[in-house]
Amino acid sequence: MNVITIIPPLVQLNAPYPSGAYLTSFFKKEGHDAQWADLSIELFYEIFSRSGLEKLFSLSEKTALSMADKAEKNGDDNTAFNIRRYISQKENWIEWIDFITAVLSGGGAREKEHQFLYSPFAPRGQRMENFLEQLAQDGREPSVDDVRFLCSYALADLADYITAVFDKEFSLIRYAEALTVDERTFAEVEKGLDSPILEHFYKTVLERWGTTVIGGLDPAIFSKTLICISIPFAGTFIPALYTARFLKSQYGQKFFICIGGGFVNTELRELRDASLGKYIDAISYDRGYGSYKALFDNTVLESVETAAESMIANPLYKLRIFKNGKVIEPVWQDEKLEKYETEITAQIIPDYSDIDFSRYLRMCDDKNAMHRIWTDGSWIKAYLAHGCYWHRCAFCDTQLDYVCAYRPVEVRNLYEGLLKTAREKNVYGIHFVDEAMPPVALKKFALENARHGNPLYFWGNIRFEKAFTKDLAAFLSYCGLGGVSAGLEVAAESGLENINKGTDISSIVSACAALKEAGVLVHAYMIFGFWYDTTQTIIDSMETLRQFYSAGLLDSCFWHKFVLTKNSTVYTEWKEGKQKKLQPIELKSDKKGGLFARNNIHFKGENQYDKFQLPLENSLNCWMHGDGLEKKVQKWFDFPVPPPTVGRDFIEKKIEEYEEKNRKRGAGLNDKTAQNLWWLGGTPVLCGLSNSSASEYRWLYLMEEQSVPSKLIDIDILLALRPEVTEEVRVAALNTITASPSVISNLKKLLGRGLVLLDF
Ligand code: SF4
């Protein structure tokens, strides 16, 4: 049958969201005629193009000018000036927009960049001007190398105009998010459907896409078309619903329309509002492989029109059906299908064949190196494992498949597939979207990369834990790892225990230090406002974070406010009578139709630490730029807070422990552990040839020169331990090493100086 997966707008602009790639791969494996469409990037170009801006300005000019008049009347001259400037420069925006998007997608005419930067006839908005002013304050003239920044801010300026004048639900990377995350009923959410961007721009995208893609489907099998609309985030739900409504109105019952994806899996598990049946036929939960397999194996799709009736007697695995005003509940457990999902997960390789990566924009709006990784690069997204290998943190959605169902992927198979995609698409960066990349799988992937000549650069989420030793970090970096992000959550020993993080400050410091020394970018997520938090615990966490920055252990960090979710361990434990400090507030159920998004739960005292947010963010922003690190943490608050109970040298001492441990690393090398030796140093160069007894080898390791007397090492053995060397050559070298205690003894002198000893 025909299967089409749609990614609705709006998601990030730099890379396609991977659910379409995974589902399409699965559908093809099942023998279907499958394809996927990223309608998010299509909507972007529908707006941010010459014809798009012509339409935008013609639709919004009147409103814009009356808003400007109103602002002026209210004494807001700045807003009035800014709005009028857009209209006055509309021809300039229209003239330059294709250049702007071309620059950000890696094309564009270099010569025109000079003009865009220096010409007084190029368009300018507030954000662009702020950027140029900042350069002036830094004592620097803008140069043509700044044009990518300027183009990124130009898009942000245009987005500001759209939000202010045309459609308040619009932002560059999400649409109408607030409508779906606040406490609303489905009927209230539905009201967001007829908004201007969807009606005037997205509808055109759907019409064009419908003509080319759906018009091209084989009419003989047209009655058997499954449409899967993936909804990864709240900011894609309204456009997803709009998509479904459009398809139903245009093609009636010819399609069986399902929604699924991250937002659905977390927030809409209990959505049973029968009126959803106006738009969709079913909700598919979790990975989707099991539910779609159940659907395919059921005769229901033979006749889409009578689907629901036949299913009433036979509900399907993880598929909630909406039909003829009825809602048919899913079956949540099925041993056979669960086994099938595990097999698929292990073997699946995301299929990006339908995607043109050259259309994605490498946004350049932050100088922080780690932040840039997120937006500046068209990453191929994939995962090394489904779920989290720890899946025990108290605050996390540990009851849900995407966390608790840890299923590893067959790494070599995945590597081959991703490398093939990289070569076909000319994109050599992999973003692993794992909840936490398992260290063993990560090492395997890294080794595969080295043995293929290190063509791929990769990054993703990890857990800060002791597995990430100094040697493993260096090994991974050598083999292409460029950045990691991980939850530090609460920088205090007792806090880590409270949330059952499964790691401790020593391990976190050691992982961060190891990764930073190896040149890997490190980002940490912090959380405040936990159910057990006090002012003191937050201040202590903040002080520890300050020390992390002071010691250069982090590149970037975000503070998030704790949100209690229905599928978290802590909520489950509260229901079991544990977690006495937590006091959840029952969800309001008096609204007709019940609440729409149901995962978040209020709890008593949840807002008491809101006033900490701004000082926490302000201090962090300064620390990220190396400022204010000496300032006492209490001084960031304009209300009284106690001093931290953490010693000023707390992290320094942890770093000393880490270094001491590494100094003793040689003790762990013997004929058995030697199997895990790897040489990461440069090629040793013989020096002092004129005096052979004093000759020595020198080489570089992590940018530092190293040396040993030449008689101590056998270069051939060392070079055979490089990750890129074949297994056959490596095994021969290891046999020589393990056969000779003196070789092992000499190798101990090279540990940490180019030679690394991994734990696995
Ligand atoms: S917070 Fe991260 S490490 Fe902890 S269980 Fe969730 S996914 Fe795993």
Boltz pocket constraint, residues with backbone or C-beta under 6 A from the ligand:
constraints:
  - pocket:
      binder: B
      contacts: [[A, 388], [A, 389], [A, 390], [A, 391], [A, 392], [A, 393], [A, 396], [A, 397], [A, 398], [A, 403], [A, 435], [A, 436], [A, 463], [A, 487], [A, 501]]
      max_distance: 6.0
